[in-house]
């Protein structure tokens, strides 16, 4: 399996955990803040179990750190949109999607427009 796919898969799992750590508690307004902080930290620990190997594996196999960051941001947006819609029940408006599209444009610039070698 290509390193970029392995890293992307691990980042997908990582970002799923992180999205729940950051936003999952929003449905539990009646819980004490200290409790949701500790639960979120526990979930974030699971996030790091996947995020660190994802970046290490990708970097060791020749994926630049900046490219890994772009991959991570795009995955984060995809996970967040699904999370906001299906878990929080929010509908995102067109302006969010325009903003997301501009971030997706970064993928094009990073992965498909290669500068001429000097």
VMD Tcl script that draws the C-alpha trace (Angstrom):
set ca {
  {0.00 0.00 0.00}
  {1.32 3.45 -0.88}
  {2.59 5.53 2.06}
  {0.25 8.41 1.28}
  {-2.78 6.10 1.65}
  {-1.49 4.60 4.89}
  {-0.90 8.07 6.33}
  {-4.27 9.31 5.09}
  {-6.09 6.33 6.60}
  {-4.39 6.82 9.96}
  {-5.14 10.55 9.80}
  {-8.79 9.78 9.06}
  {-9.04 7.68 12.23}
  {-7.08 10.29 14.16}
  {-9.29 13.16 13.02}
  {-12.44 11.25 13.82}
  {-11.30 10.90 17.41}
  {-10.17 14.53 17.55}
  {-13.45 15.84 16.20}
  {-15.28 13.98 18.96}
  {-12.78 15.27 21.52}
  {-13.24 18.88 20.39}
  {-16.94 18.97 19.56}
  {-18.63 15.83 20.89}
  {-19.29 17.38 24.28}
  {-21.47 20.10 22.74}
  {-24.44 17.75 22.98}
  {-23.87 17.40 26.73}
  {-24.40 20.94 27.99}
  {-25.74 19.61 31.29}
  {-22.45 17.91 32.20}
  {-19.87 19.77 34.31}
  {-17.07 21.40 32.36}
  {-14.37 19.57 34.31}
  {-15.91 16.24 33.29}
  {-16.08 17.02 29.57}
  {-12.50 18.30 29.71}
  {-11.26 15.00 31.13}
  {-13.35 12.93 28.72}
  {-12.11 15.06 25.81}
  {-8.50 14.56 26.93}
  {-9.05 10.82 27.03}
  {-10.43 10.85 23.50}
  {-7.56 13.09 22.37}
  {-5.09 10.52 23.68}
  {-6.61 8.02 21.24}
  {-6.26 10.63 18.52}
  {-2.53 10.88 19.13}
  {-2.18 7.10 19.01}
  {-3.06 7.38 15.29}
  {-1.85 10.88 14.42}
  {1.78 10.46 15.48}
  {2.30 7.21 13.50}
  {0.49 8.71 10.50}
  {2.88 11.63 10.29}
  {5.95 9.60 11.20}
  {5.18 6.92 8.60}
  {4.44 9.45 5.88}
  {7.50 11.55 6.60}
  {9.85 8.55 6.76}
  {8.47 7.44 3.38}
  {9.18 10.77 1.70}
  {6.01 12.81 2.22}
  {7.00 16.35 3.21}
  {5.59 17.62 6.51}
  {3.75 20.44 4.72}
  {2.03 17.90 2.47}
  {1.03 15.85 5.51}
  {-0.47 19.01 7.02}
  {-2.53 19.71 3.91}
  {-3.79 16.11 3.88}
  {-4.69 16.42 7.57}
  {-6.62 19.67 7.06}
  {-8.67 18.25 4.20}
  {-9.47 15.11 6.17}
  {-10.40 17.28 9.15}
  {-12.89 19.21 7.03}
  {-14.46 16.09 5.60}
  {-14.80 14.50 9.03}
  {-16.15 17.73 10.51}
  {-18.80 18.22 7.83}
  {-20.07 14.68 8.37}
  {-19.88 15.09 12.14}
  {-21.71 18.44 12.15}
  {-24.45 17.09 9.92}
  {-25.03 13.65 11.38}
  {-23.97 13.99 15.02}
  {-24.81 17.61 15.82}
  {-27.64 17.86 13.29}
  {-26.32 21.12 11.82}
  {-26.74 22.20 8.24}
  {-23.79 24.11 6.89}
  {-24.57 27.00 4.57}
  {-23.04 27.78 1.20}
  {-20.40 30.13 2.59}
  {-18.88 27.31 4.64}
  {-18.63 25.17 1.54}
  {-16.98 28.00 -0.40}
  {-14.43 28.32 2.41}
  {-13.87 24.56 2.39}
  {-13.46 24.60 -1.40}
  {-10.69 27.15 -1.06}
  {-8.92 24.83 1.36}
  {-9.40 21.95 -1.06}
  {-7.76 24.16 -3.66}
  {-4.64 23.90 -1.50}
  {-4.53 20.19 -2.31}
  {-4.38 21.04 -6.00}
  {-1.53 23.49 -5.47}
  {0.44 21.18 -3.19}
  {0.00 17.89 -5.00}
  {-0.62 18.74 -8.66}
  {1.31 21.95 -9.35}
  {4.94 21.10 -8.97}
  {7.42 23.98 -9.24}
  {10.00 23.71 -11.99}
  {13.25 22.40 -10.60}
  {15.99 24.99 -10.46}
}
mol new
graphics top color blue
foreach p $ca { graphics top sphere $p radius 0.5 }
foreach p [lrange $ca 0 end-1] q [lrange $ca 1 end] { graphics top cylinder $p $q radius 0.2 }
display resetview
